[in-house]
Amino acid sequence: DTAVSQTPKYLVTQMGNDKSIKCEQNLGHDTMYWYKQDSKKFLKIMFSYNNKELIINETVPNRFSPKSPDKAHLNLHINSLELGDSAVYFCASSHSHSTGTEAFFGQGTRLTVV
Amino acid sequence: AQSVTQPDIHITVSEGASLELRCNYSYGATPYLFWYVQSPGQGLQLLLKYFSGDTLVQGIKGFEAEFKRSQSSFNLRKPSVHWSDAAEYFCAVAFGSGNTGKLIFGQGTTLQVKP
């Protein structure tokens, strides 16, 4: 059983399209995250949700909208995709949002905007 | 500003040789420290973590790391590298009392293993 699973694994789309990435965790964790890994492999947090409530929004363009229907799911919807959105997006979860809590990562979704 | 630095972008070692990957952080107090590994096309897997106590921590896959407060460092080591260790290694830290679960990552070090 995959602890943190993301779909799709690969996504190729044209500029201007709207797309969603889904994430589910079966660890019973309260907190979920989206991280973005750019072409230089630099990882940076985008969003964090705790029990369906947004607790981090790291100055991400409002074309990106996370949605957490329940604490086991955190989806990422991206409107009007741009070339610069091409990256690998990682979902993660942790037991809580306390400082220093261990995060468990999904396998990533490689988004390519053409 | 709080930051994490991995000075070595790329390291190549021979199989069986020892390995040390460097990580330095900038913060006024002791942060929570982690090392993650990313194999090609895979997600990140936690190798080990340090919160407090013994400054030498053991992790999975034969890795260990040593926290040195005086040097603001948390270097990862392995006595004998295997070809399967070739991957991207990330040092990460969590700072402060904000209780957001946020991790700040270093730039990563790509490890290549020569046969």
Chai-1 contact restraints between the chains, C-beta under 6 A:
chainA,res_idxA,chainB,res_idxB,connection_type,confidence,min_distance_angstrom,max_distance_angstrom,comment,restraint_id
A,T31,B,G101,contact,1.0,0.0,6.0,A-B,restraint_1
A,K41,B,G108,contact,1.0,0.0,6.0,A-B,restraint_2
A,F42,B,Q107,contact,1.0,0.0,6.0,A-B,restraint_3
A,L43,B,F105,contact,1.0,0.0,6.0,A-B,restraint_4
A,I45,B,K102,contact,1.0,0.0,6.0,A-B,restraint_5
A,S48,B,T100,contact,1.0,0.0,6.0,A-B,restraint_6
A,S48,B,G101,contact,1.0,0.0,6.0,A-B,restraint_7
A,I55,B,T100,contact,1.0,0.0,6.0,A-B,restraint_8
A,I56,B,T100,contact,1.0,0.0,6.0,A-B,restraint_9
A,I56,B,K102,contact,1.0,0.0,6.0,A-B,restraint_10
A,S94,B,G101,contact,1.0,0.0,6.0,A-B,restraint_11
A,H97,B,N99,contact,1.0,0.0,6.0,A-B,restraint_12
A,H97,B,T100,contact,1.0,0.0,6.0,A-B,restraint_13
A,H97,B,G101,contact,1.0,0.0,6.0,A-B,restraint_14
A,S98,B,N99,contact,1.0,0.0,6.0,A-B,restraint_15
A,T99,B,A94,contact,1.0,0.0,6.0,A-B,restraint_16
A,T99,B,N99,contact,1.0,0.0,6.0,A-B,restraint_17
A,G100,B,Y32,contact,1.0,0.0,6.0,A-B,restraint_18
A,G100,B,F51,contact,1.0,0.0,6.0,A-B,restraint_19
A,G100,B,A94,contact,1.0,0.0,6.0,A-B,restraint_20
A,T101,B,G101,contact,1.0,0.0,6.0,A-B,restraint_21
A,F105,B,G43,contact,1.0,0.0,6.0,A-B,restraint_22
A,F105,B,L44,contact,1.0,0.0,6.0,A-B,restraint_23
A,G106,B,G43,contact,1.0,0.0,6.0,A-B,restraint_24
A,Q107,B,Q42,contact,1.0,0.0,6.0,A-B,restraint_25
A,Q107,B,G43,contact,1.0,0.0,6.0,A-B,restraint_26
A,G108,B,G43,contact,1.0,0.0,6.0,A-B,restraint_27
